[in-house]
Amino acid sequence: MFKMNEKFIRSLPFFKESGLDKLKNSHVAVFGLGGVGSYIVEALCRGGIGSLTLVDSDVYTVSNINRQLYATTQTIGKKKVDVAKERAYQINPDIIVNTYDKFVLLNDNGGIDFSQFDYVVDAIDTISGKIAIISGCKNANVPVISCMGTGNKVDPTLFKV
């Protein structure tokens, strides 16, 4: 039976007990911990997700501070996966967090078994990596949401699907 964690009690009107229980028992992978992925991880942690897998090969730099949640003067030079994992445990010590310090490329998903996830979030910048993630999810029959960012682009209005 569902046991309410006081940290997530304010989410009860939105998700009901069944939704909070589903979140607690779900495993979501987030690929890319930058301007989009960092906020997704934060929301999932605060929403009561039970397990996260975080994938990114980058470190925080000064230029990340204006748009990436975990980028601060104290995190410059630190691995994004390590900072995000630490933040997740600060929010919810009961969460399970796995990390992969990897850069996903076409035809190389870093040896990650997508079948272990209930859902995948693609928040990376490279098209070839997106293709690898979506392909891995399709092969494992796992739902994926792919964020079509415009990182490092001067005019985001030029983005075309």
N, C-alpha and C positions, 0 to 999 in steps of 0.2 A: 504494500500500500504506500501511497505517496506521503512522504514526510516533508512538510514545508520548511524550507530554510529561510530564516528571517531576512537574509540578504535579498531575497527575490520576492518577498511578499507583495511589493508594490506592482509587480508584473502579473499578479494573479487575476486582476480584472480583465486583462488583455488576453492572456493565454489559457486561463482556467487551469485546474490541477492537471488535466490530461496533457495540456501543452507544455507546462513546466516539467512534467515528468518525461515527456518526449525529449525536450531539450537536455535534461540531465542525463539521459541515456543515449544521446547522440554523439557522434564523432564527426567533426567537420575539419576538412583540410583547407588552409588558406595559403595559396601560392602568391608570394609578393607581399612585403610588409611595409610598403611605402605610403604614398599619399592616400590610397584607397584601402589597402589591406590593413594598415594599422588601425584605422577606425572600425573596420569590420571585426577585427580581433577584439577590440575593446567592447563593442556592442555584444558580441557573442559571450564574452566573459561576464559582462554585467547582466546578460539575459539568463545566465544559468547553464550554459552549455557544459556537458560533462567531460568531453574530450576534444582536444584540438591537436592538429598536426600543422606545424608552421614550417614553410619552405621559403628560403631566401638565402642568397650567398653574399649579400652586400653588408657593408658597415655604414653607420650613420656618419654623415659629413655636415659641415656648417651649412651647406646649401640646402639641406633637408629640413632645417628648422622652421622655415616658413609654411610648410604644408604637411609634414609627417608627425603624427601624434606623439610618437616616442622619441623623436629627435629633440634633444635638449643640449645645452652646453655640457652637461654631465655624461651624455651618451655618445658624444663624438668619438669615432674610432672603434666603437663597440659593435659587435655583430648584431644585426637586426633580430635574428632568431633568439639570441640570448636575452636581449632587452625585452622583447615581447613576451618571452616565457616568464621572466621575472615579474613583469607587470601583471600577467595573468594570475600568478600565484599570490600577488599582493591583493588582487580583487577577490579571488576565490581559492583559498588554500586546498580545497578538495578537488580541484580540476586536475585532469591528467593532460599533460602537454608533452608532445613529441616534437623534436625539431630535426630538420634536415638543412644543413649548410650547403645548399646545392643551387646551381643555375640550370634550369630546365631548357633543353634544346630540342629541336625537331628530331624525332626518332630516338630520343633519349629522355625518358621521364625520371632519370636519376635512380632507377631501380625501385621506385616507389610502387607498392601494391595498392592500387586504387580501390580494390574490393573491400578494404577495411573501413572505408569512409561511408557515411550516410549521405554526405553532401560535400561538394568541392566548390571553393571560390577561387577563380582565376583573377588575380589582381596584378599580373605582371605586364611588362611593357612590350616584350618581343613577340612578334607574330608567330615565329617558329615554335616558341615555347607554348604559346596558346594552343597551337595545333596539337602539340604533344599532350598537353593536359586534357584537352577535349577528347582526343583519341583514346587516351587512357581511361577516361570516365566512360566513354561510349562502350569500350571493350568490357568494362567491369559493370556496366549497367548502373552507373552512379550518376545522379543528377549533378549538373554543373552550372554555375552562373559565371559568365565571362564578362569582366568589366573592360570595356573598350576605352582605355585611358588615352590621354593625349600628352603623356609625360614627355618633356623635352621638345614639345612642339610650340612654335610661336603663335600660331593661329588655330585654336581648337575648333573653330567653325568650319575648317576645311576637312574635318574628319568625315569620311564616307563609309557606309556599311556596304 
